[in-house]
Every structure is written in C-alpha cells, then in structure tokens.
C-alpha cells in the first residue's frame, strides 16, 4: 500500500493504470437502498460525477461557500490530463467536466484550493518519463478560462510530483515530493520542496524572496512523502510521511512557518527543526491534516501490528506547539487512506476499509466537539467494487466526499454529501453596562455570531418602574444594539440578551443590573425683580424643574431694615413663589433662591438686589364743594395721605371778584381744611388743592367751581303709604309749598317688577296726587316725591317703601285615589294654582304599616304629583295634600283614604324533582306572592291510580313534598300544584309530568330447588325482586351439567322464571345453576353480579312395579338376578364334583 520505490516503478504503475482493462462490475443501473444498507439519514445516494470510458482518478476537493470545486486526472488518448468541474449549489447540480491540460505529456496528482475571492488555484505535476515539474494555473470564472500554465518548481531532469497547495489571501503555498536529491542515499530518497507566491500567483519564490527558486524542506536519509499543507493568515502548517527513522518504518512529521514561509520551526520555535508526531514503535502512513481557526487536526494510518491497519487522531489547540494524546479512531485492522476536514466544531474523517473481505468501502466518523469525543462509525458505500483515494471537505452545513470507484466497470468519480445538523447556539459577546444616569439613553450593544445564521436577538429589560419590555435589537455594522430610553427615576434597570439562530438554537446572557443615578441639579428659571415701591408686596416667582422631583425650594432675603429671612416658597401651577412683604422705607432688598431635589442635588441663583423706591404721590381725597349760598362760609376739606409723609398742602382759589389766593391749609387730625369767606355776590369760586411729600412727589386736584346761588328748596309734606294688597290701586298725595313758587312736582316709583316710573303729580285743592296701579305680585314699591321752584331749587322726600301683601291661599284641585292593588305604584296628582306663585307642595301619607311620610311633590306644568311606593300588604293608606305660596299662605286638602287590595295570584317558579332514597322522591317548587303565600298543595295520581292531594311544607320561598316511590316502579305521574295567598287569591296553573324510570340493578330473591335428595322430576324456579326481560334472563341462565330444556315459563308480573327439564334429571347428580350478569330488568339494568346455587338429586330407589315391570331400579334387580344365577351354577358344580368323588370312592 505504501510506494517507496523510485520513478520507474511509479511510471509503470501509472502506465498500467492507464492501459489495462478493469474487472466488470455492476452497472450504474444497480439501485441501492441506503436505509436498508445501514447508511444513516442525512447522507445522499452515491452520485456518479464522471461517465467516461477512460479511467478517472485522484479526485481532490476545495470548498467556497456553497461552491464545490473538484480536480482530477483522466487519460486522453493514452496520456493523462487534468480535469475540473464544480457545483454551485452544494452538490445538487454540476457543470460538465473541463479539461485543463492538453500538453501531450503526462499530467497527474492535482491539488486545488480556492481563495477568499473565489479564485480557483490548481497545481499538478506534468512531464515526460522521469522528468516531472510542478505546474500552476488559476481561474476566476469557474474554469471557463485559465491563466497560462506556470512551472513553479526548478526545472531539472528529476521528478517533482504530488503537489499540495494552500491559499490565504494573495499568499499561495505549494509543497511537493522531489527526487532531485536521490543520489544522497541508497536507496534513492525523495524530499519535500516548497515554493510560494505572495501576489496571487504572478511570481513565485522560495519563501526568502528569491524569485524563480524553490526550497528544500526536508533532509531525511529515506523518502519523504504523503504531504499536506494548510495556511491561515501568515501561518503555514504542513505534515508529511518520512522514512528517516528506518527503511521500513514511516513516521508523520510536522513543521510550520509563522512568517508566511520565510522561516520554519517545529511548533516549539526551534528553527529548521522537524517535529515527529508519531512514535517509533509503529509504522505510520497515509496521513491527512486540516487546520481550522482553533485547532490543527491530524489523522493517520498506524501499523502497530504487521498488516493490521488502524486509524489514530491528534490535535493541537495552540498552533502546533502542543499535541494531544493519540486517540484510536478505527480499530478494524483494515483501514487506510484517511482524509479529514473540520468546520464549526465538527471534525469529519473518512477512510477506506477492507473489513468486508471483498473490497474497500468508505467509512465515516465525526466529532461534534472538536475531536474530544467521537460518534459511531458509518459505512457509506456498499458497491463491493474497487474504491480508492477518498477526499473529504466540509462547511458549516455540509460534508462532501468524492472518491474513485469501479462499480461501473470503469474507474469513475463518485460523490455524496451529508447535511450537518446545526446544534450550536449563537455566541453572545457583550460588555455589561455598569451605570447610567436619569434621563440618559442607555445603549446596549452586543456582538452575536453563529455558525449558520442569527435569527432573532431580543433585549429583555425591566425599568426602574418595574415595567418589563421584550424588544428586538437592531443590527448595525455586524453588532446588535438597542437604546433603552432614559429612566425618569433612580433605581435599577435589569436586563438580559437572548438570541436564537435559524436552526432554533437559543442562548442568553446572565441578568445584568444597571444602577440609575440622579446627578442633575434642579434647574431654576427666574426673572429677577429689579425694583419695587414702598409698601408694595414683592412677588418672587421661579420655575423650578428637575429630571426626577423637586424636593424643597427656599427664598433667602434681607429686608431694607437688615433683617434676614429664609422661607419656603409655595408651589402653584408648576411655579414656586413667595410674596415679600412691602418695605416701609426706601433702600435695598437682597435675595437668592435655593433648591434641592429628592436625590439631594441642589442649586441656587446669584444674589439679586431689589431697589425700594418712593414714587407715590400724596393721595388727595376731597369731596368738591359745588355750590354755596351768598355770604355762607365755604369749608374746603381734604384727606391727604402719603406712603411716607405729607410735607405741605395748599388751597389755591379765585373768588367771585377774580382775586386769587394761595393759602396753606390747616391740618386737623388726618385732614387739611380752609374756610373760604362768604361771597357777597352770586357767581363762581374756582379752586384746587396742591400737596407734596418729603420725597418731593407732588399732586394736585383738578380745578373745581363753586356756584354761589339761592338754594332754598320747596317744602314737601307727605304722609307715607306703608302697605297695600296685591292689585289694589295706591293713592299717593302730598302738600308742596315754596317761598317763591312751586314749578313742578313728580312722583318717582319703582314697581315690584323692578320697572321705574317718573310721573307728574296732579294738583287738586292745593295738594298734589297720583294713583299707582295695583301690583300683580308681592314685594315692595319704592317711591319718592320731587319738586322744584321757579329758581331751580328742588327738593325731594326720602324714599319710601310700600309693602305689597299677598293674603290669598293657593287653590288645590285634586281627584282622590280610592283604591290600588298590592305592589302597584299609587300616583297622587293635583293641580295647584296661586294668585302669585306656588312655593311648595307636600304629600303627607300613612302607609298600611302605619309609617308616616311627608314628601315634596314634583311639578310638571301646572300639575304636582308623587308616586306612593307599592304596598306589600292590604290595608288603608291615609293622605292629604298641603301647599303654600311664596307669601307663606298655605292650604291643605281633607284627609283621603286609599283602599289597598290584593288581586294578584301566587306565581310558580323553579320546579325540581330529586331522589332522596330508594323509596322517596323530593318534589320542590318555588311559589311567590306579592303579599304572602298561604298554602300550597300538590295533586297527583300515583302509578296505582290513587289520587293524592297533599299540603306541602314551606322552606323560604320553596315548598316541598316527599313523594313515596318504590324504585322499581316505572311510569309517568301526572300532577298539578295549586296555591293561595293570604288574600284568598288562588292559582293552579302549574301542571307537571314526572317520568319514573328504573335505574337500579335487579337481584335474585329466591330459587328452587336447593339442598340434596331432590326429585329427578323437579322444575327449577328463579325469583327476582322486579319484573325482568324474559329473553335476557333465559340467555343468562346456565346449568351444569347440561340438561335438555322442555320449556321456560314466567309468572304474570315477570318476576319468577320456571325452567322445566325435558324428562327427568339424573339420579344422585349435583347440578349447578348460574344466573349471569346478562340478565336485565325491563329498564335494561343488568344483574349487578352473577348468582349461583346447586342441588343434588335423589339416589335411585328399588321399586317393585305391580304392573310387571321393575321400575326405575331395574339395574339393581339385574344384579340380583346375575348373583342368583352364579350361585346356582356354583352349587351345581359343587354337587357334580361331590358326586364324582363318591363314584371314585365306590370304584
């Protein structure tokens, strides 16, 4: 299985593979049932990818997302060429094979890799016999076109073959087996060589920047082969098989580069040192390696026992520095050619196995935890043909395998895949939020990754107000985030993050707590007060806001007298205010506002100053003097006040002669006054008053004029009218005189309706009079008399008031209510009228229970009414109506009586029949009455036809009766109820039908016969406790031993069954009779349990039959007869022998 010989043998083997015929194998038409062959669900059928008469061999795979890229070689006209095909949909469909090489030289052992942009890189060996080089091409369009072939090994005459390629970004790394150093040892050895490109395949060097050169990687005395290389970033790993430890032993070696191929170490930073991964006690080969983001995975074939081939696995979690203990993966003893891949925590291994003893088959095994534990081996092929070179590759979703297969009689490439279940929950990377402030929006950001796809990410949080929210987080630049709104109070916000993927796997964080602090001081918005007047209250107002809650607001101020004050400000409509009392002097008031919130954050304004000014003029309160008589002193008086102090007050006047005077007024008490001397002529005196205060604020009145006139008024003599009745005419009379001449006399009056009249009074016999019309309502008529003389002097009386009285009672018109029914509302209606206005109307009544009520009646239009509540009993209601008007006049009707009658029958309600026990039914009916139920009877005819009329006892509103009933009785009882009340009203409208059905199982109460010595001619009787269904009973009776039945008979009420046997029963026989549970009564109720008894018949007697017969005991007589015959015979023999003896003796 391991080829170690040189190039000639290799060529020979290759030529043989290309030219010899293959065995005939089952055709493609052979159908395989995967489940019946044991291949688990999830794997596809084997899919044939090639269909060519030539041999397709050595398939290699590379995966890029859902794309599968495959390369292999196939003879074309006897020369092997490199072919490529791919699938863009995870292996569901494939493009047709594309031939890459056509040089006419031998091309073989290709390898393939795909970079992160989807470019396809392929290497292979190509050349003539014994002279192969490593070639490279690239395609960016799924093989439709390729870059020119480039030789990347140093062109010499030796064999460079079996390349392995790895790609990371623009870096391409290739290793291969090379025989250029074969002369260094015997037998000739092969070494590993290396070349790289750091510009995407354009130029190639030896890792040290030497363009066009390659680099020797191994220095072993024996062959180095079986190589695989992987690259991630600038780190490159490769393994190979090496025979340096003995000509017949191979070990697996490893080395790496951390600087993109420039230097190489053994994983422990020992430069240019190779690392052996396997021990010296076994022969190892057929190794495979895969490198993922977290581990290096290696599997190899191990020949610990000669010709026994098992598989072992190791991994490294630190980039090749340390390796796990080898783990036995397959111990079949026939395994080889392992291939390995890994993705998303899964590790996949496939290999060839000869355990069937017929041919190699492909087996598979995986680990779901990165190689720590392994699942069950799975056999993937069942074709019994030659299979070689499996290659496995995997993604998060699928595992793909290709291999060479000869089941079709030709070497073809086959493929199958396995859909990997997603069992890994999303990974949540989150840095918890440690604190936040009130009103601050809190951003929760998390990085969620999943091996397939994240589906949903939810943030569950509970605010400080204990309200819980479950919200979807928003995706942004690869992260998920959500802004928790700012909280309105201090406390704690608790949250956790939950995520699931498209496969339903879910994960969540721990519950985190965010303490919410309040660090914001209250905000004070205040418009300062700059000045105020003396004595003016100074209102200080501020709008105070806080992100949580304002706690206290204080005003600190110092008055003009230097007294400090610190007071709480009052809240009103969202503002805070305080009124500083008015200051009694000019000066300054200093103040500031201080506030804190419930979190003890405080704030205060700057100290402000209020200037207290005196800007108020003296206040002059003066009643002007309008006129004065000639020679009469004119007193001018004014009340002068000031907020500080009055300084001077002057009276300036001009007399009727035009002489002007400015005189200081005299202070007396709080007033200032001056008497202008009496004027000698009529005319006008003009004057004004002027005052100033100690702050030099001055004020003056307007200029007033005093008319100097004759002011003797007419004289009015009048006897006032004090009262009158409604609608009576009121005569007003006065005697009016004047020292000169009366000019006109007027009566001014205001009626009770508020209308004012000013009318001339009529002169009659030296008097003046006027008749005021009668008033329509009570109230007051106000009036005065006014008169003037020919000089314009007038006079008037005081205002008099005439009381208009109402002495008429309201009128009540009412039709009495004579009777009403129990429970019915009694409407009392009356029409009430009054000459002025009705004020109140009352209904006074005594109900049937003797309760007295005095109630206001309701007005509707001119009617007054009240509904007396329906009475619960018969009797008499006494009532009268009382009304008064707005003048206090009242009136009432006589006392009426309403007869309360009961004409309503009792009413029947719920009716219920229930069973009290085996022989009693409980009959219950609800009976109600508007007054009181007196008696209730049930009348029914029982099943025997007997009529019953029974009084029922009462329980609350229910009346019940225990009706006798034998539970076997079946039928219908017709009944009716009748009830009367205490007023003699009777109702018998409730009729009912009670259906009685049998619900109890029957039972056997007696039977015959029983005991022993029973006559053989007996009949069998069974008696039940109720009528039975004949057929069911007859079918339920069994008799053992079985007898023939002559017939069945029943008594009239079907309670007793008689069974008559056909003929007599047997003598001295015990019979067992059983009645099974199939026996039913007429209601269909089964016997509750089986019923059995037994009896034994008589012994057969010896009876003489006088009629010549021997009776029923003939067999006994027969025995006696036989006994007699035998006795006679024996006696005869005895006599014969006796006679013979006598004869002999005589002889």
LINTAZI-V772617 format. One record per backbone hydrogen bond with DSSP energy under -1.0 kcal/mol. NH is the residue of the N-H (numbers start at 0). CO is the residue of the C=O. If there is no record, write none. Layout:
# LINTAZI-V772617
nh->NH co->CO
nh->NH co->CO
This chain:
# LINTAZI-V772617
nh->9 co->5
nh->10 co->6
nh->11 co->7
nh->12 co->8
nh->13 co->9
nh->14 co->10
nh->15 co->11
nh->16 co->12
nh->17 co->13
nh->18 co->14
nh->19 co->15
nh->29 co->26
nh->36 co->32
nh->37 co->34
nh->38 co->33
nh->42 co->39
nh->43 co->416
nh->46 co->414
nh->48 co->412
nh->49 co->412
nh->55 co->410
nh->56 co->72
nh->59 co->70
nh->61 co->68
nh->63 co->66
nh->66 co->63
nh->67 co->86
nh->68 co->61
nh->69 co->84
nh->70 co->59
nh->71 co->82
nh->72 co->56
nh->73 co->80
nh->75 co->78
nh->78 co->75
nh->80 co->73
nh->82 co->71
nh->83 co->97
nh->84 co->69
nh->86 co->67
nh->89 co->65
nh->91 co->88
nh->94 co->85
nh->97 co->83
nh->99 co->81
nh->100 co->81
nh->105 co->126
nh->106 co->79
nh->107 co->124
nh->110 co->122
nh->112 co->120
nh->114 co->118
nh->117 co->114
nh->119 co->138
nh->120 co->112
nh->121 co->136
nh->122 co->110
nh->123 co->134
nh->124 co->107
nh->125 co->132
nh->126 co->105
nh->130 co->127
nh->132 co->125
nh->134 co->123
nh->135 co->149
nh->136 co->121
nh->138 co->119
nh->143 co->140
nh->146 co->137
nh->149 co->135
nh->151 co->133
nh->159 co->131
nh->160 co->176
nh->163 co->174
nh->165 co->172
nh->167 co->170
nh->170 co->167
nh->171 co->196
nh->172 co->165
nh->173 co->194
nh->174 co->163
nh->175 co->192
nh->176 co->160
nh->177 co->190
nh->178 co->158
nh->181 co->178
nh->183 co->180
nh->190 co->177
nh->192 co->175
nh->193 co->214
nh->194 co->173
nh->195 co->204
nh->196 co->171
nh->199 co->169
nh->204 co->195
nh->210 co->208
nh->211 co->203
nh->212 co->209
nh->214 co->193
nh->216 co->191
nh->217 co->191
nh->223 co->189
nh->224 co->240
nh->227 co->238
nh->229 co->236
nh->231 co->234
nh->234 co->231
nh->235 co->256
nh->236 co->229
nh->237 co->254
nh->238 co->227
nh->239 co->252
nh->240 co->224
nh->241 co->250
nh->242 co->222
nh->245 co->242
nh->248 co->245
nh->250 co->241
nh->252 co->239
nh->253 co->274
nh->254 co->237
nh->255 co->264
nh->256 co->235
nh->259 co->233
nh->264 co->255
nh->271 co->263
nh->272 co->269
nh->274 co->253
nh->276 co->251
nh->282 co->302
nh->283 co->249
nh->284 co->300
nh->287 co->298
nh->289 co->296
nh->291 co->294
nh->295 co->315
nh->296 co->289
nh->297 co->313
nh->298 co->287
nh->299 co->311
nh->300 co->284
nh->301 co->309
nh->302 co->282
nh->307 co->304
nh->308 co->332
nh->309 co->301
nh->310 co->329
nh->311 co->299
nh->312 co->326
nh->313 co->297
nh->315 co->295
nh->323 co->314
nh->326 co->312
nh->328 co->310
nh->329 co->310
nh->334 co->308
nh->335 co->351
nh->338 co->349
nh->340 co->347
nh->342 co->345
nh->345 co->342
nh->346 co->366
nh->347 co->340
nh->348 co->364
nh->349 co->338
nh->350 co->362
nh->351 co->335
nh->352 co->360
nh->353 co->333
nh->356 co->353
nh->360 co->352
nh->362 co->350
nh->363 co->377
nh->364 co->348
nh->366 co->346
nh->369 co->344
nh->374 co->365
nh->377 co->363
nh->379 co->361
nh->380 co->361
nh->387 co->403
nh->390 co->401
nh->392 co->399
nh->394 co->397
nh->398 co->417
nh->399 co->392
nh->400 co->415
nh->401 co->390
nh->402 co->413
nh->403 co->387
nh->404 co->411
nh->405 co->385
nh->408 co->405
nh->411 co->404
nh->413 co->402
nh->414 co->46
nh->415 co->400
nh->417 co->398
nh->418 co->41
nh->419 co->396
nh->426 co->448
nh->428 co->446
nh->435 co->514
nh->437 co->516
nh->438 co->486
nh->439 co->436
nh->441 co->483
nh->443 co->481
nh->445 co->479
nh->446 co->428
nh->448 co->426
nh->454 co->499
nh->455 co->499
nh->457 co->497
nh->458 co->470
nh->459 co->495
nh->460 co->468
nh->461 co->493
nh->462 co->466
nh->465 co->462
nh->468 co->460
nh->470 co->458
nh->472 co->456
nh->473 co->480
nh->475 co->478
nh->478 co->475
nh->479 co->445
nh->480 co->473
nh->481 co->443
nh->483 co->441
nh->490 co->515
nh->492 co->513
nh->493 co->461
nh->494 co->511
nh->495 co->459
nh->497 co->457
nh->498 co->506
nh->499 co->455
nh->500 co->504
nh->501 co->452
nh->503 co->500
nh->506 co->498
nh->508 co->496
nh->511 co->494
nh->513 co->492
nh->515 co->490
nh->516 co->435
nh->522 co->544
nh->524 co->542
nh->531 co->610
nh->533 co->612
nh->534 co->582
nh->535 co->532
nh->537 co->579
nh->539 co->577
nh->541 co->575
nh->542 co->524
nh->544 co->522
nh->550 co->595
nh->551 co->595
nh->553 co->593
nh->554 co->566
nh->555 co->591
nh->556 co->564
nh->557 co->589
nh->558 co->562
nh->561 co->558
nh->564 co->556
nh->566 co->554
nh->568 co->552
nh->569 co->576
nh->571 co->574
nh->574 co->571
nh->575 co->541
nh->576 co->569
nh->577 co->539
nh->579 co->537
nh->586 co->611
nh->588 co->609
nh->589 co->557
nh->590 co->607
nh->591 co->555
nh->593 co->553
nh->594 co->602
nh->595 co->551
nh->596 co->600
nh->597 co->548
nh->599 co->596
nh->602 co->594
nh->604 co->592
nh->607 co->590
nh->609 co->588
nh->610 co->529
nh->611 co->586
nh->612 co->531
nh->618 co->640
nh->620 co->638
nh->627 co->706
nh->630 co->678
nh->631 co->628
nh->633 co->675
nh->635 co->673
nh->637 co->671
nh->638 co->620
nh->640 co->618
nh->646 co->691
nh->647 co->691
nh->649 co->689
nh->650 co->662
nh->651 co->687
nh->652 co->660
nh->653 co->685
nh->654 co->658
nh->657 co->654
nh->660 co->652
nh->662 co->650
nh->664 co->648
nh->665 co->672
nh->667 co->670
nh->670 co->667
nh->671 co->637
nh->672 co->665
nh->673 co->635
nh->675 co->633
nh->682 co->707
nh->684 co->705
nh->685 co->653
nh->686 co->703
nh->687 co->651
nh->689 co->649
nh->690 co->698
nh->691 co->647
nh->692 co->696
nh->693 co->644
nh->695 co->692
nh->698 co->690
nh->700 co->688
nh->703 co->686
nh->705 co->684
nh->706 co->625
nh->707 co->682
nh->708 co->627
nh->714 co->736
nh->716 co->734
nh->723 co->802
nh->725 co->804
nh->726 co->774
nh->727 co->724
nh->729 co->771
nh->731 co->769
nh->733 co->767
nh->734 co->716
nh->736 co->714
nh->742 co->787
nh->743 co->787
nh->745 co->785
nh->746 co->758
nh->747 co->783
nh->748 co->756
nh->749 co->781
nh->750 co->754
nh->753 co->750
nh->756 co->748
nh->758 co->746
nh->760 co->744
nh->761 co->768
nh->763 co->766
nh->766 co->763
nh->767 co->733
nh->768 co->761
nh->769 co->731
nh->771 co->729
nh->778 co->803
nh->780 co->801
nh->781 co->749
nh->782 co->799
nh->783 co->747
nh->785 co->745
nh->786 co->794
nh->787 co->743
nh->788 co->792
nh->789 co->740
nh->791 co->788
nh->794 co->786
nh->796 co->784
nh->799 co->782
nh->801 co->780
nh->802 co->721
nh->803 co->778
nh->804 co->723
nh->810 co->832
nh->812 co->830
nh->819 co->898
nh->821 co->900
nh->822 co->870
nh->823 co->820
nh->825 co->867
nh->827 co->865
nh->829 co->863
nh->830 co->812
nh->831 co->861
nh->832 co->810
nh->838 co->883
nh->839 co->883
nh->841 co->881
nh->842 co->854
nh->843 co->879
nh->844 co->852
nh->845 co->877
nh->846 co->850
nh->849 co->846
nh->852 co->844
nh->854 co->842
nh->856 co->840
nh->857 co->864
nh->859 co->862
nh->862 co->859
nh->863 co->829
nh->864 co->857
nh->865 co->827
nh->867 co->825
nh->874 co->899
nh->876 co->897
nh->877 co->845
nh->878 co->895
nh->879 co->843
nh->881 co->841
nh->882 co->890
nh->883 co->839
nh->884 co->888
nh->885 co->836
nh->887 co->884
nh->890 co->882
nh->892 co->880
nh->895 co->878
nh->897 co->876
nh->898 co->817
nh->899 co->874
nh->900 co->819
nh->906 co->927
nh->908 co->925
nh->911 co->923
nh->913 co->921
nh->915 co->919
nh->916 co->919
nh->920 co->962
nh->921 co->913
nh->922 co->960
nh->923 co->911
nh->924 co->958
nh->925 co->909
nh->926 co->956
nh->927 co->906
nh->933 co->979
nh->934 co->979
nh->936 co->977
nh->937 co->949
nh->938 co->975
nh->939 co->947
nh->940 co->973
nh->941 co->945
nh->944 co->941
nh->947 co->939
nh->949 co->937
nh->951 co->935
nh->952 co->959
nh->954 co->957
nh->957 co->954
nh->958 co->924
nh->959 co->952
nh->960 co->922
nh->962 co->920
nh->964 co->918
nh->968 co->965
nh->970 co->995
nh->972 co->993
nh->974 co->991
nh->975 co->938
nh->976 co->989
nh->977 co->936
nh->978 co->986
nh->979 co->934
nh->980 co->984
nh->981 co->931
nh->983 co->980
nh->986 co->978
nh->991 co->974
nh->993 co->972
nh->995 co->970
nh->1004 co->1022
nh->1005 co->1022
nh->1007 co->1020
nh->1010 co->1093
nh->1013 co->1095
nh->1017 co->1014
nh->1019 co->1058
nh->1020 co->1007
nh->1021 co->1056
nh->1022 co->1005
nh->1023 co->1054
nh->1024 co->1002
nh->1027 co->1053
nh->1028 co->1079
nh->1032 co->1028
nh->1033 co->1029
nh->1034 co->1030
nh->1037 co->1073
nh->1039 co->1071
nh->1045 co->1059
nh->1046 co->1059
nh->1048 co->1057
nh->1050 co->1055
nh->1053 co->1050
nh->1056 co->1021
nh->1057 co->1048
nh->1058 co->1019
nh->1059 co->1046
nh->1061 co->1043
nh->1062 co->1060
nh->1064 co->1015
nh->1067 co->1097
nh->1070 co->1094
nh->1071 co->1039
nh->1072 co->1092
nh->1073 co->1037
nh->1074 co->1090
nh->1075 co->1035
nh->1078 co->1075
nh->1080 co->1084
nh->1081 co->1026
nh->1083 co->1080
nh->1086 co->1078
nh->1090 co->1074
nh->1092 co->1072
nh->1094 co->1070
nh->1095 co->1010
nh->1096 co->1068
nh->1097 co->1013
nh->1104 co->1108
nh->1107 co->1104
nh->1116 co->1112
nh->1117 co->1113
nh->1118 co->1114
nh->1119 co->1115
nh->1120 co->1116
nh->1121 co->1117
nh->1122 co->1118
nh->1123 co->1119
nh->1124 co->1120
nh->1125 co->1121
nh->1126 co->1122
nh->1127 co->1123
nh->1128 co->1124
nh->1129 co->1125
nh->1130 co->1126
nh->1131 co->1127
nh->1132 co->1128
nh->1133 co->1129
nh->1134 co->1130
nh->1135 co->1131
nh->1136 co->1132
nh->1137 co->1133
nh->1138 co->1134
nh->1139 co->1135
nh->1140 co->1136
nh->1141 co->1137
nh->1142 co->1138
nh->1143 co->1139
nh->1144 co->1140
nh->1145 co->1141
nh->1146 co->1142
